[in-house]
Amino acid sequence: MSQKRDFYSILGIERDATPDEIRQSYFEAARRLHPDKNTAPGETELFMEVQEAYETLSNPKKRSKYDADLPPEQRPRLPLEQRILFSRASLLPLDEPQLVYVLLQLSPRTDAPPPTAPPLNLCMIIDHSTSMQGANMDVVKATAIQIIRKLKPQDYFSLIAFSDRAEVIIPSQSGADVKRLESRVQMIQCSGGTEIFSGLETGYNELLRNARGSSSSHMILLTDGRTYGDEPKCIALAHKAAEKKITIRGLGIGTEWNDAFLDELASITGGSSMYISRPEDIQRLLLEQINRLSMTYAEDTHLEFKLPAEVELRYAFRIKPDPTLLNPTGSLRLGPVIQHGDLQVLMEFVVHKTRENKTTLLLDGKIGITLASAIQKTINFPLKLTRPVKNELSTEAPAAEIVSALSKLSLYRIQEQARSEVAAGQFERAAEHMQYLATHLLAQGERDLAKTALLEAENIRRQKDFSQLGIKEIKYGTRALLTAGERK
């Protein structure tokens, strides 16, 4: 056994890791690197190191002897810059709720060389129900052909078409005859209804055929309709995909699809959903998604955490790179870190009780990232969020970045509130919120979006609901304002 190697670093864990954490990290690494699935240069050697690290650290006697000979711990230099901003410098000692906003920012180190992009393991899942016939399907097929032409020889690609059932148009493969694949795409015809689970399940199984530790796996789902009765199965499959580090990105075309469902489906895996209002936008937005995948610096960024009994994480929203609502459970899939960009997540904490002269713990957890490189490696590092408790309220102004994030997000949250009020039958309050939103949009020069908000206020008063077109334009329009002017 070589004492020169850091077995804790090989497994991506801290020196005080529990036996369960050691076991979990080993199983994750073994799945990625096992020689039966991976043949990339260097992965067999790394797999052997992982095995040796586990055999030592999982045995209490061997671990104790190994730890005794370790030099003092030197924290490795993380490949990411981490910045944490708080909305307030301190809390007051109170027995009533207090709000704290935290902006977490992760970005590539400026002095770190860009990683070698791993091969893609990509599956396009296309709705070819009858409603897609015409311009929508023509543009989707033309764009799929463009994507096939852009793939590198080492990339894997598959294409699934679904309606009432799913059909494998292109099985997962790499380095195939492009002309032959193009002809298969051109043969897709529209028919039947929309059953998303059949497409997702078939695409998931195709991705698993070539899901290697050295590849980056993604589903891109395009649909223009609602699926009925299979939503729970779709959500369950998304959780399975997240465990396999497969990201789902959803693109909804037109007005009839369920945006809340597609949002949830994508966010479980760290992906996002997008709204396509016109056929001519399909190509641009699809190619943007593919280009984004090639610019990934780190993927599968996730936060595992625990909260004290008196603290509640009430809201979490990814602001960059793709704005989306996150599900604030014990694990947050934060999404990718993009080269020459950053990942920003805004969290809203409610602290229900504080005590004088005691530091309040907001969150205790760890962030895991997988560097997008030829040999992928997961790195974990701790994250602990605290605030001091003082008798006097601090007069220190919060950082400009968190003020800007809160200001931009407030417009999106107004439409969220209005949707909740409509669902609860509070129609007049929802209409007032739409009018309030229109006023703020006008102040920012967003005249078209403000007009849509005013029209929806009238729809709520007259029809007791939003229009399918209006609510999508407002939801995705206010979401787009979060990164307006920043997309490259």
TAJOVEN-V918911 format. One record per residue. RES is the residue in one letter. PSI is psi in radians with two decimals (999 if undefined). OMEGA is omega as a letter, one per 20 degrees, with the letter a starting at -180 (none if undefined). Layout:
# TAJOVEN-V918911
res=[RES	RES]
psi=[PSI	PSI]
omega=[OMEGA	OMEGA]
This chain:
# TAJOVEN-V918911
res=[M	S	Q	K	R	D	F	Y	S	I	L	G	I	E	R	D	A	T	P	D	E	I	R	Q	S	Y	F	E	A	A	R	R	L	H	P	D	K	N	T	A	P	G	E	T	E	L	F	M	E	V	Q	E	A	Y	E	T	L	S	N	P	K	K	R	S	K	Y	D	A	D	L	P	P	E	Q	R	P	R	L	P	L	E	Q	R	I	L	F	S	R	A	S	L	L	P	L	D	E	P	Q	L	V	Y	V	L	L	Q	L	S	P	R	T	D	A	P	P	P	T	A	P	P	L	N	L	C	M	I	I	D	H	S	T	S	M	Q	G	A	N	M	D	V	V	K	A	T	A	I	Q	I	I	R	K	L	K	P	Q	D	Y	F	S	L	I	A	F	S	D	R	A	E	V	I	I	P	S	Q	S	G	A	D	V	K	R	L	E	S	R	V	Q	M	I	Q	C	S	G	G	T	E	I	F	S	G	L	E	T	G	Y	N	E	L	L	R	N	A	R	G	S	S	S	S	H	M	I	L	L	T	D	G	R	T	Y	G	D	E	P	K	C	I	A	L	A	H	K	A	A	E	K	K	I	T	I	R	G	L	G	I	G	T	E	W	N	D	A	F	L	D	E	L	A	S	I	T	G	G	S	S	M	Y	I	S	R	P	E	D	I	Q	R	L	L	L	E	Q	I	N	R	L	S	M	T	Y	A	E	D	T	H	L	E	F	K	L	P	A	E	V	E	L	R	Y	A	F	R	I	K	P	D	P	T	L	L	N	P	T	G	S	L	R	L	G	P	V	I	Q	H	G	D	L	Q	V	L	M	E	F	V	V	H	K	T	R	E	N	K	T	T	L	L	L	D	G	K	I	G	I	T	L	A	S	A	I	Q	K	T	I	N	F	P	L	K	L	T	R	P	V	K	N	E	L	S	T	E	A	P	A	A	E	I	V	S	A	L	S	K	L	S	L	Y	R	I	Q	E	Q	A	R	S	E	V	A	A	G	Q	F	E	R	A	A	E	H	M	Q	Y	L	A	T	H	L	L	A	Q	G	E	R	D	L	A	K	T	A	L	L	E	A	E	N	I	R	R	Q	K	D	F	S	Q	L	G	I	K	E	I	K	Y	G	T	R	A	L	L	T	A	G	E	R	K]
psi=[2.19	2.16	-0.11	-0.38	2.51	1.76	-0.54	-0.72	-0.66	-0.70	-0.12	0.71	2.90	2.85	-0.37	0.37	2.50	2.84	-0.66	-0.71	-0.66	-0.81	-0.78	-0.76	-0.66	-0.81	-0.68	-0.78	-0.70	-0.67	-0.69	-0.61	0.00	2.32	-0.42	-0.43	-0.39	2.33	0.17	2.53	2.29	-0.27	-0.58	-0.76	-0.70	-0.64	-0.71	-0.67	-0.71	-0.74	-0.78	-0.69	-0.76	-0.76	-0.58	-0.87	-0.37	-0.20	2.00	-0.72	-0.80	-0.68	-0.74	-0.75	-0.72	-0.79	-0.62	-0.50	0.00	2.45	2.89	2.47	2.29	2.06	2.19	2.65	2.05	2.57	-0.05	2.56	2.32	2.30	2.33	2.19	2.44	2.59	-0.31	2.55	-0.47	2.96	2.79	2.61	1.75	2.72	0.32	2.78	2.50	2.44	2.42	2.25	2.42	2.24	2.00	2.21	2.21	2.30	2.69	2.53	2.39	-0.43	0.13	2.38	2.55	2.44	2.75	2.13	2.28	2.80	2.56	2.52	1.59	2.38	2.15	2.27	1.89	2.22	2.05	0.63	2.95	-0.61	-0.27	-0.07	2.52	-2.42	-0.70	-0.89	-0.65	-0.79	-0.68	-0.79	-0.73	-0.68	-0.69	-0.69	-0.71	-0.72	-0.76	-0.71	-0.46	-0.25	2.58	2.78	-0.54	-0.12	2.54	2.45	2.44	2.72	2.24	2.34	2.32	2.61	-1.81	-0.41	2.94	2.57	2.32	1.85	-0.78	1.95	2.71	2.15	2.86	2.72	0.58	3.01	1.93	-0.75	-0.71	-0.72	-0.67	-0.71	-0.59	-0.67	-0.76	-0.37	-0.14	2.24	2.65	2.38	2.78	-2.98	-2.78	1.99	1.67	-0.61	-0.70	-0.71	-0.78	-0.81	-0.75	-0.73	-0.71	-0.79	-0.61	-0.72	-0.68	-0.45	-0.56	0.51	1.83	2.82	-0.33	0.11	2.85	2.01	2.31	2.47	2.38	2.00	2.18	2.24	2.69	0.20	3.03	2.53	2.49	2.22	-0.31	0.21	-0.80	-0.64	-0.63	-0.77	-0.73	-0.68	-0.62	-0.68	-0.69	-0.71	-0.71	-0.70	-0.55	0.12	0.69	2.19	2.41	2.25	2.20	2.36	2.02	2.25	2.25	-2.56	-0.20	-0.17	2.79	1.79	-0.63	-0.70	-0.81	-0.63	-0.87	-0.76	-0.80	-0.76	-0.47	-0.58	0.04	0.16	-2.79	2.89	2.69	2.68	2.20	1.95	-0.46	2.55	-0.62	-0.24	-0.21	-0.87	-0.84	-0.83	-0.63	-0.80	-0.58	-0.75	-0.74	-0.76	-0.63	-0.68	-0.61	-0.20	0.20	2.26	-0.75	2.48	3.11	0.69	2.14	2.67	2.01	2.32	2.86	2.61	2.51	2.80	-0.55	0.09	2.43	2.26	1.77	-0.42	2.43	2.31	2.23	2.12	-0.70	2.62	-0.53	1.90	2.27	2.63	2.36	2.65	1.91	1.18	-2.80	-0.06	2.21	2.12	1.85	-0.39	-2.95	2.76	2.21	2.48	2.41	0.42	-2.86	2.90	2.18	2.24	2.24	2.21	2.44	2.03	2.49	2.05	2.01	-0.37	2.41	2.76	2.49	2.45	0.41	2.40	2.31	2.18	2.14	-0.74	2.45	2.04	-2.86	2.56	2.32	2.37	2.67	2.00	2.34	1.62	3.04	-0.65	1.82	2.44	2.30	2.31	2.33	2.46	2.59	2.67	2.05	2.15	2.17	2.80	2.39	2.71	2.13	2.72	-0.56	2.39	2.27	2.45	0.07	2.24	2.46	2.78	2.60	-0.60	-0.71	-0.56	-0.77	-0.75	-0.78	-0.68	-0.79	-0.72	-0.43	-0.60	-0.74	-0.69	-0.43	-0.77	-0.55	-0.79	-0.74	-0.69	-0.70	-0.68	-0.67	-0.76	-0.53	0.03	0.22	1.23	-0.70	-0.71	-0.70	-0.72	-0.71	-0.67	-0.64	-0.68	-0.71	-0.73	-0.74	-0.69	-0.79	-0.60	-0.69	-0.69	-0.44	0.12	0.19	1.28	-0.77	-0.75	-0.63	-0.71	-0.72	-0.71	-0.69	-0.69	-0.66	-0.56	-0.72	-0.69	-0.72	-0.74	-0.65	-0.79	-0.08	0.53	2.91	2.79	2.64	-0.67	-0.84	-0.76	-0.59	-0.69	-0.70	-0.79	-0.92	-0.39	-0.79	-0.53	-0.71	-0.47	-0.39	-0.53	0.38	2.27	-0.01	-0.22	2.47	999]
omega=[a	r	a	a	r	a	r	r	r	r	r	a	r	a	r	a	r	r	r	r	r	a	a	a	r	a	r	a	a	r	a	a	a	a	r	a	a	r	a	a	r	a	r	r	r	r	r	r	r	r	a	r	a	a	r	a	r	r	a	a	r	a	r	r	r	a	a	a	a	r	r	a	r	a	r	r	a	r	a	r	r	r	a	a	a	r	r	a	a	r	r	r	a	r	r	a	r	a	r	r	r	r	r	a	r	a	r	r	a	a	a	r	r	a	r	a	r	r	r	r	a	r	r	a	a	r	r	r	a	a	r	a	r	a	a	a	r	a	r	a	r	a	r	r	r	r	r	a	a	a	r	a	a	r	r	a	r	a	a	r	a	r	r	r	a	r	r	r	r	r	a	a	r	r	a	r	a	a	r	r	r	a	r	r	a	a	a	r	a	r	r	a	a	r	a	a	a	r	a	a	r	r	r	a	r	r	a	a	a	r	a	r	a	a	a	a	a	r	r	a	r	r	r	a	r	r	a	r	a	r	r	r	r	a	r	r	r	r	r	r	r	r	r	a	r	a	r	r	a	r	r	a	r	a	a	a	a	a	r	r	a	r	a	a	a	a	r	a	a	r	a	r	a	a	r	a	a	r	a	r	a	a	a	a	r	r	r	r	r	r	r	r	a	a	a	r	r	a	a	r	a	a	r	a	r	r	r	a	a	a	r	r	a	a	r	a	r	a	r	j	r	a	r	r	r	r	a	r	r	r	r	r	a	r	a	r	a	r	r	r	r	r	r	r	r	a	r	r	r	r	a	a	r	r	a	r	r	r	r	r	r	a	r	a	r	r	r	r	r	a	r	a	a	r	a	r	r	r	r	r	a	r	r	a	a	r	r	r	a	r	a	r	a	r	a	a	r	a	a	a	a	r	r	a	r	a	a	a	a	r	r	a	r	r	r	a	r	r	r	a	r	r	a	r	a	a	a	r	r	r	r	r	r	r	r	r	r	r	a	r	r	a	r	r	a	a	a	a	r	r	r	r	r	r	r	r	r	r	a	a	a	a	a	r	r	r	a	r	a	a	r	r	a	a	a	r	r	r	a	r	a	a	a	r	a	a	a	none]
